[in-house]
């Protein structure tokens, strides 16, 4: 079983659309959760951490459901510049980050 | 803004050759990592390094691989006797605190092509 699984994508949406990505993780001992963004042939960059109570950063909202071992990312009012691959990332205390394969988003005008 | 720098950006080598990938982490960071990403695949953890020793390594990081921090600034990944399947983008990353509380800062990567 894969440690971190994500929607396969790609998601092709028009500007202004709302899009949601899902992620599940297999290790119930996982403690920290993140969404990273990776542009084509570039390095991953932290988009936002995911907190148990859910958190929002501008147009981006992240949710965590520990019981279901499920993480989500909602992007509202999509921009062309949001086109990228979104990586779901988890880790246990004191261990390295484990990355999902990512979901590709393409926003068109 | 401080950044992680990696050299070379691209290296082509023959199967069986040794390769050294170099990284300069952000100067006040304490934890260092190597990850790799085979084209079209996920980012995979190789090794983490703290206080001049390996703190964690994955199954991928076998005897073919080694890491070193030869001085106060460089952090290197050595791949002995490269194989075709070692072709990938290798990312170095650093953080000032352990990853479960901090952000990983990645370099732009070193693309390794093994022929």
Interface residues (C-beta under 8 A of the other chain):
Chain A: X31 X32 X38 X41 X42 X43 X44 X45 X46 X87 X91 X92 X93 X94 X95 X96 X97 X98 X99 X100 X101 X102
Chain B: X33 X35 X41 X42 X43 X44 X45 X48 X56 X58 X89 X91 X98 X99 X100 X101 X103 X104 X106 X107 X108 X109
